[in-house]
């Protein structure tokens, strides 16, 4: 029913904790002025979109009546 289980040597896992490579990663390149400007512009656009949606969405979500009349429409005024 079950296959024969063979022992698996885990010595390589223990050695992996002590292993240190002698190969250094390449140095990180500095972002150019255009890339920095693009990142700032993207961030500013995202923040402006969030603030704009908050400014436009807040009045739509308010439950207070926005008119001067309280609950009466102009059709029931009799004019």
N, C-alpha and C positions, 0 to 999 in steps of 0.2 A: 504494500500500500504506500508506504513512505520510502523515498529513496535513501540510499545509504549516505550517512553524513560523515564527511571526512574532516579531520581537524584542519583549521585554517591558521597558518602562522600570522600572528599579529605583531611580529617584531618590527615590521616596517612602519607601523603606526607609532610605536614608541620612539623609533629613530627620527620620525618626522618632527617631533617636538624639539629635538636638539639640533636639527639641521638649519644651517644658516647659509644663504646663498652668497657667493662672492661677486655676483653680478648686480651692479647698482642700476636702479631704474633711471630712465632718461630725465633730465631736469624739466620742470614745468615751464612752458613758454608763457611769457607775459602777454596779456591781452593787448591788442593794439587800441589806438584811440577810437577807431571806428567801432570796434567790438564793445568797448566800454560805453560809448554813446548809444549804441543799439540796445544794450542791456538796460541803461537808464531810461531810454525811451519806452521800452517794453514795460518796465516796472511802473513808470508814470502812467502809461495807458491803462494798465490793469487797475491801478489805484483810482484813476479818474473814472473808470467804468463802474467800479464798486461804489464810489461816492455818488456818482450820477444815478445809479439804480436806487440807492438809499434815498436820495433827495426826491426822485420821482415816485418812488414806491411808498414812502411814508404817508403822504396825504391820501393815497388810494386805500390804505389799510386802516385809516382812522375811522372810528365809529361815531364821532360827534357830527351833528348836522352842520353842513357848511353854509346854508342860507340863513337869512335873517328871520325867516318864518320858522315856526317850530311845528313841523309835521303837516301843515296845510299846503295844498297845492293851489295854484292860481285858478284852476278850473272850478273849485268850490267857493271862490270868492264872490261869485254872482255878477261879475262884470261882463 
